[in-house]
């Protein structure tokens, strides 16, 4: 089931932000994340805030229905306009995620985007993305999205091998994600991503290479590759605990990452974040870069997180409770926190170090600088950027990114 929300201070009923949150806002890009919490089935590894029809039955009534979900989410977009007041920024990125956003009618996704356009305006070069399950779209659906303003789509491929998809409880058929890339290109999408997962129990190196070859052969301009993380409370965690499938292995994950970087580099893909590769700068996911660079974004939907000017808040998780709050004229916020300067420093190191451009060394305290010199000696950081004042991971450093971050934030 979905993981728990963090603790935090109460969110005012009207969602109002402290005055300092919008100080200097004109210098920061603004994005929107729209969370669609519905899935046809629950994947065994997933602990996201998502719900199947069975899980919602009897717990939210009409308020939790996906049939009227677009209208409910549009209510939060209008709330955002009130909270942000006369903030003049047009929206730079919109990302519709889930869940499975494409379980909604294509027209619903277009209406949600139109609400943002009407309330805030979109930057002329705005990046507009939706995630999609390969089995939930067809050429007509994709054409409707493209005509409605979407210009980027991300398909959940995970693997090209049926036995790996079965362990993950993925329901799409091998080959369908690759076909979706062609359909998205035919519909006029500028940018297409495929998501892959490595390290699934039972997957071999040859399976992983086959998945990479299939993904790259389909012609996307962006690929995300993530190590499988077994979260407590998931079906996969229970299967591992019962001995039905083996536990994932960190050494296997490292080997698979090296394979991915090698294969994608040969194919003309460059890494720009530890788990993300693109064929060009324009192919990078600008929305995710807002997160990694600490910009401003409003997360609309059940359980969605937002950040504006050092204030972070998160919505109630259940779709029924979320819709009920908005129907009553209240913010759906469940809690919030105001980040200290130290919080923001640590988060900058944590996130920016994962990027190809790295993190400025002047973010580090004395112990962190000592750790950075050790990391340089150990081959975890690149020499030339270091000489220029930035901590940039080597390939080996990317394999140990979490450990490097822990040392540098001291």
VOGU-3710 file (C-alpha; in Angstrom, 3 decimals, decimal comma):
1> xxxxxxxxxx> 0,000/0,000/0,000  1,086/3,646/-0,379  3,738/4,871/2,045  2,845/7,283/4,842  2,955/11,060/4,592  5,525/12,948/6,681  4,581/14,924/9,764  4,327/18,674/9,453  2,615/21,862/10,539  -1,048/22,427/9,628
11> xxxxxxxxxx> -1,894/24,003/6,267  -4,314/26,967/6,515  -7,803/26,221/5,187  -7,277/28,728/2,375  -3,807/27,317/1,575  -2,152/30,710/2,116  1,660/30,780/2,010  3,974/32,865/4,191  4,825/36,169/2,518  8,483/35,226/2,132
21> xxxxxxxxxx> 7,636/32,228/-0,036  7,107/34,396/-3,111  10,102/36,668/-2,523  12,280/36,529/-5,625  9,783/34,261/-7,400  10,306/35,999/-10,730  13,825/34,513/-10,840  12,598/30,929/-10,397  10,734/28,788/-12,943  7,297/27,483/-11,978
31> xxxxxxxxxx> 6,014/24,013/-12,811  2,898/21,946/-12,133  2,711/18,276/-11,244  -0,760/16,743/-11,691  -1,223/13,425/-9,899  -3,722/10,900/-11,239  -4,071/8,232/-8,521  -5,833/5,486/-10,493  -4,444/2,175/-11,747  -6,133/-0,788/-13,385
41> xxxxxxxxxx> -4,047/-3,159/-11,229  -1,405/-2,665/-8,550  2,125/-3,617/-9,578  3,851/-5,774/-7,000  6,764/-3,373/-6,443  4,713/-0,153/-6,230  4,190/1,879/-3,054  3,066/5,066/-4,832  -0,148/6,806/-3,798  -2,321/4,930/-6,281
51> xxxxxxxxxx> -5,572/2,994/-6,046  -7,378/0,344/-8,026  -11,152/0,299/-8,329  -11,286/-2,513/-5,753  -9,204/-0,531/-3,257  -11,512/2,492/-3,619  -14,798/0,606/-3,468  -16,856/1,857/-0,552  -14,170/4,238/0,734  -14,838/7,430/-1,156
61> xxxxxxxxxx> -18,146/7,211/-2,940  -18,724/9,500/-5,874  -16,007/11,866/-4,641  -13,314/9,278/-5,387  -14,590/8,495/-8,886  -12,203/8,919/-11,771  -15,156/10,035/-13,930  -15,194/13,466/-12,285  -11,551/13,557/-11,250  -10,505/16,162/-13,844
71> xxxxxxxxxx> -13,033/18,638/-12,456  -11,764/18,064/-8,919  -8,150/18,598/-9,908  -9,089/21,745/-11,843  -10,536/23,069/-8,577  -7,055/22,784/-7,054  -5,495/24,569/-10,030  -7,900/27,446/-9,360  -6,973/27,334/-5,674  -3,317/27,608/-6,715
81> xxxxxxxxxx> -4,122/30,764/-8,649  -5,705/32,305/-5,538  -2,812/31,272/-3,292  -0,122/32,550/-5,653  -2,021/35,800/-6,118  -0,566/38,159/-8,691  2,518/35,985/-9,312  3,130/36,796/-12,996  5,142/33,708/-13,934  3,875/31,592/-16,807
91> xxxxxxxxxx> 4,152/27,861/-16,181  7,356/26,385/-17,587  6,578/22,674/-17,205  3,537/20,484/-16,603  3,935/16,794/-15,735  0,932/14,483/-15,405  1,928/11,424/-13,423  0,443/8,608/-11,446  -0,820/6,042/-11,206  -1,899/5,728/-14,781
101> xxxxxxxxxx> -2,948/9,137/-16,112  -4,073/7,581/-19,375  -6,870/5,717/-17,602  -8,636/9,077/-17,809  -10,134/10,134/-21,111  -7,638/12,046/-23,258  -10,048/14,977/-23,182  -9,803/15,058/-19,374  -6,013/15,432/-19,496  -6,404/18,189/-22,086
111> xxxxxxxxxx> -8,941/20,002/-19,879  -6,581/19,827/-16,909  -3,826/21,365/-18,994  -6,215/24,006/-20,353  -7,064/25,046/-16,777  -3,389/25,745/-16,086  -3,119/27,662/-19,342  -6,221/29,709/-18,503  -5,206/30,475/-14,919  -1,467/31,006/-15,307
121> xxxxxxxxxx> -0,477/30,981/-18,948  2,173/28,702/-20,401  5,693/29,720/-21,371  6,163/29,720/-25,169  8,504/26,735/-24,919  6,671/24,970/-22,080  7,340/21,260/-21,662  4,056/19,353/-21,261  4,443/15,684/-20,318  2,183/12,811/-19,413
131> xxxxxxxxxx> 3,092/9,354/-18,243  1,280/6,547/-20,035  0,733/2,832/-19,669  1,446/1,259/-23,074  -1,812/-0,719/-23,043  -3,960/2,318/-22,198  -3,267/4,443/-25,305  -3,799/4,130/-29,036  -3,047/6,434/-31,995  -6,299/8,370/-31,580
141> xxxxxxxxxx> -5,676/8,939/-27,855  -2,149/10,200/-28,520  -3,353/12,450/-31,335  -5,892/14,053/-28,978  -3,184/14,729/-26,405  -0,867/16,258/-28,990  -3,606/18,482/-30,413  -4,430/19,577/-26,859  -0,908/20,842/-26,180  1,083/17,880/-24,853
151> xxxxxxxxxx> 4,538/17,625/-26,440  6,258/14,916/-24,363  5,136/11,448/-23,324  6,746/8,886/-21,023  5,873/5,209/-21,422  6,403/2,645/-18,673  8,306/-0,130/-20,415  10,285/-1,660/-17,497  11,504/-4,678/-19,487  11,277/-6,362/-22,881
161> xxxxxxxxxx> 11,132/-9,827/-21,309  7,810/-11,404/-20,373  9,110/-13,301/-17,336  10,530/-10,063/-15,874  7,269/-8,195/-16,477  5,429/-11,032/-14,732  7,546/-10,678/-11,569  6,811/-6,951/-11,606  3,080/-7,606/-12,171  3,138/-5,470/-15,286
171> xxxxxxxxxx> 0,230/-6,223/-17,604  1,458/-4,824/-20,917  2,778/-7,173/-23,595  6,415/-7,127/-24,752  6,771/-4,999/-27,853  3,839/-2,726/-27,061  5,975/0,102/-25,535  8,168/0,171/-28,638  5,063/0,414/-30,831  3,852/3,289/-28,660
181> xxxxxxxxxx> 6,995/5,259/-29,481  6,178/5,009/-33,175  2,561/6,012/-32,534  3,663/9,011/-30,461  6,055/10,136/-33,186  3,290/9,782/-35,775  1,033/11,923/-33,572  3,675/14,659/-33,584  5,258/14,327/-30,153  8,610/16,093/-29,997
191> xxxxxxxxxx> 10,000/14,055/-27,126  9,400/10,474/-26,006  10,774/8,693/-22,931  10,872/5,022/-22,007  11,175/3,987/-18,343  13,179/0,843/-17,578  13,773/-1,069/-14,329  16,834/-3,255/-13,719  17,644/-5,808/-11,045  14,284/-7,609/-10,988
201> xxxxxxxxxx> 14,574/-11,073/-9,413  15,130/-13,589/-12,192  16,467/-11,040/-14,682  19,819/-11,911/-16,297  22,434/-9,673/-17,886  21,239/-10,889/-21,280  17,641/-9,996/-20,370  18,762/-6,513/-19,407  20,754/-6,043/-22,609  17,735/-7,197/-24,615
211> xxxxxxxxxx> 15,565/-4,617/-22,858  18,067/-1,854/-23,554  18,379/-2,868/-27,195  14,612/-2,975/-27,622  14,144/0,412/-25,952  16,866/2,169/-27,933  15,765/0,525/-31,161  12,321/2,055/-30,747  13,732/5,554/-31,229  13,030/7,532/-28,034
221> xxxxxxxxxx> 15,183/10,568/-27,269  15,160/9,925/-23,505  15,526/6,801/-21,362  15,207/6,501/-17,592  16,680/3,409/-15,938  16,059/2,734/-12,263  17,268/0,014/-9,938  14,403/-1,975/-8,489  13,838/-0,955/-4,881  11,840/-3,368/-2,751
231> xxxxxxxxxx> 9,632/-1,253/-0,498  8,191/-2,646/2,714  4,485/-3,323/2,517  4,488/-4,188/-1,183  3,455/-7,515/-2,671  6,989/-8,035/-3,979  8,437/-7,568/-0,486  6,033/-10,190/0,821  6,975/-12,619/-1,969  10,675/-12,190/-1,196
241> xxxxxxxxxx> 10,054/-12,686/2,512  8,202/-15,938/1,757  11,111/-17,113/-0,405  9,085/-17,179/-3,625  11,598/-14,966/-5,440  15,193/-14,040/-4,495  16,146/-10,751/-2,889  17,586/-8,086/-5,176  21,371/-7,714/-5,102  23,339/-4,442/-4,929
251> xxxxxxxxxx> 26,261/-5,883/-6,888  23,884/-6,970/-9,649  22,394/-3,473/-9,670  25,871/-1,995/-10,113  26,676/-4,351/-12,987  23,378/-3,549/-14,709  23,978/0,183/-14,334  27,383/-0,146/-15,998  25,801/-2,100/-18,833  23,134/0,574/-19,245
261> xxxxxxxxxx> 25,601/3,433/-19,359  27,820/1,628/-21,856  24,976/0,621/-24,189  23,326/4,029/-24,082  26,580/5,892/-24,598  27,317/3,842/-27,723  23,793/4,653/-28,957  24,369/8,413/-28,579  22,645/8,932/-25,223  24,434/11,018/-22,581
271> xxxxxxxxxx> 23,689/10,844/-18,875  22,540/14,123/-17,350  21,254/12,733/-14,043  22,304/9,476/-12,413  19,254/7,572/-13,691  18,488/9,537/-16,852  19,970/9,687/-20,356  19,026/11,849/-23,362  20,193/12,261/-26,940  20,410/16,059/-26,630
281> xxxxxxxxxx> 19,950/18,877/-24,147  16,477/19,528/-25,553  15,581/15,911/-24,803  16,220/16,278/-21,073  13,186/16,265/-18,776  12,921/19,903/-17,747  10,231/19,167/-15,189  12,442/16,802/-13,226  15,205/19,385/-13,415  12,907/21,766/-11,523
291> xxxxxxxxxx> 12,929/19,269/-8,670  16,651/18,654/-8,815  17,432/22,381/-8,857  15,032/23,417/-6,090  12,734/25,524/-8,263  9,015/26,080/-7,583  6,268/23,605/-8,416  2,680/23,086/-7,394  1,666/19,463/-6,978  -2,067/18,976/-7,485
301> xxxxxxxxxx> -3,834/15,740/-6,613  -4,068/13,292/-3,682  -0,751/12,952/-1,870  1,015/15,364/-4,248  3,909/17,424/-2,853  4,579/21,083/-3,645  7,426/23,526/-3,100  7,374/27,299/-3,409  10,125/29,542/-2,090  11,335/27,216/0,664
311> xxxxxxxxxx> 7,852/26,127/1,768  7,020/22,476/1,135  3,550/20,993/1,617  1,693/17,807/0,766  -1,919/16,908/0,165  -4,123/14,366/1,909  -3,627/10,978/0,313  -7,034/9,457/-0,266  -8,915/10,586/-3,385  -12,174/10,828/-1,429
321> xxxxxxxxxx> -10,659/13,013/1,304  -8,920/15,120/-1,348  -12,110/15,733/-3,305  -14,069/16,346/-0,117  -11,738/19,123/1,027  -11,934/20,936/-2,294  -15,719/20,507/-2,462  -15,908/22,169/0,963  -13,771/25,079/-0,230  -10,707/24,052/1,785
331> xxxxxxxxxx> -7,129/23,397/0,810  -6,444/19,652/0,542  -3,071/20,212/2,224  -2,308/17,706/4,990  0,853/19,327/6,318  3,747/21,601/5,487  7,218/22,649/6,542  9,314/25,766/6,091  12,830/24,806/5,089  15,733/26,391/6,929
341> xxxxxxxxxx> 18,806/27,652/5,112  20,599/24,514/6,290  17,797/22,304/4,981  18,079/23,938/1,578  21,879/23,662/1,544  21,735/19,951/2,277  19,044/19,376/-0,334  21,058/21,227/-2,956  24,026/18,932/-2,349  21,778/15,848/-2,303
351> xxxxxxxxxx> 20,063/16,691/-5,589  22,594/18,663/-7,609  25,365/16,130/-7,064  23,265/13,671/-9,081  23,404/15,980/-12,109  26,035/16,018/-14,837  26,903/19,593/-13,864  27,378/18,597/-10,236  27,200/20,737/-7,100  29,248/23,843/-6,234
361> xxxxxxxxxx> 31,998/23,132/-3,732  31,138/26,321/-1,876  28,012/24,552/-0,585  30,235/22,292/1,511  31,261/22,867/5,101  34,786/22,094/6,273  34,143/18,386/6,946  32,331/18,115/3,625  35,281/19,659/1,815  37,636/17,159/3,460
371> xxxxxxxxxx> 35,294/14,360/2,353  35,254/15,783/-1,187  39,051/15,640/-1,343  38,945/12,000/-0,251  36,290/11,302/-2,881  38,519/12,930/-5,496  41,477/10,769/-4,462  39,264/7,672/-4,513  38,149/8,371/-8,076  34,567/9,248/-7,154
381> xxxxxxxxxx> 34,741/12,870/-8,349  36,134/14,274/-11,589  39,371/16,264/-11,384  38,770/19,084/-13,910  35,367/20,214/-12,583  36,786/19,979/-9,067  39,573/22,364/-10,014  36,864/24,704/-11,310  34,905/24,594/-8,046  32,332/21,858/-8,674
391> xxxxxxxxxx> 31,845/18,322/-7,361  30,955/16,124/-10,345  30,602/12,362/-10,055  32,697/9,945/-12,093  31,088/6,785/-13,402  32,265/4,961/-10,279  30,957/7,858/-8,218  27,520/7,465/-9,770  27,458/3,869/-8,524  28,126/5,146/-4,995
401> xxxxxxxxxx> 26,218/8,436/-5,237  24,245/7,992/-2,017  27,406/7,283/-0,003  29,223/10,269/-1,538  26,316/12,555/-0,649  26,285/11,331/2,957  29,961/12,234/3,319  29,666/15,633/1,632  26,714/16,952/3,667  28,602/16,692/6,975
//
